[in-house]
């Protein structure tokens, strides 16, 4: 069983590294060869080890900021955090590998896009992740396109799209505003049964993210926008910051697993703003 789990870990890690490279290739192509800034990091102390790579660039023709982070880490959770992670309450040991992409667009008529998939192992093992979009400009047809694509991927892998859609809406929610962060997508966690099928689903989602991103950019990259549109986008980004710092489990997991702080917070958008009351 232990040997089998180690093989699974290697396969998962290799896939996330491969997907990171493929996403970088596509997005560089869309940006007409603008280069990423690479941040490689390693963590090695008595409680944590491992590392990862973050590819980031800012102020492009398509993207105000985009980050593609892949990490694989292991170690022990802090005692106060162990009860919050399945299977970690006894000794706190864990192994985790995943990929996370956040794209904040130059054109405010394009939505911010978020994608994350991960495999975590304690005394239990499971997959989690999802895709969601956060627009500042309403586009009903685009929303239908995204959800149609995600539903197809779920159906092809015998996954419950409606369940995942509802989980996404529940998760990406700002209770202090009583509003959703965006137009949703799918979100899943603690997928433990049928590793082979779950791994295929995770791979299909990665390919699906590439397809969705390319479709949105090619359709909207020439749309005109003005300063009022941009101001609206900046205010929406303020909501994005609030969610990621106050509620996002991935941010909390990363900070409590000895991850690289800069890589964990690469999801935060540039130039967020907050509307002043009576403005």
Secondary structure, DSSP 8 states (H G I E B T S, - for coil): -HHHHHHHHHHHHHHHHHHHHHHHHHHHHHTTS---EEEEEEEESSSEEEEEEEEEEES-SSEEEEEEEEEEEEEE--HHHHTTSTT-TTT-EEEEEEEEEEEEESSTTS-EEEEEEEEEESSSEEEEEEEEEE-SS--HHHHHHHHHHHHHHHHHTT--HHHHHHHHHHHSEETTTTEESSSEEEEEEEE-S-HHHHHHHHHHHHHHHHHHHHHHHHHHTT----HHHHHHHHHHHHHHHHHHHHT-HHHHHHHHTT--HHHHGGGS-TT-----TT-
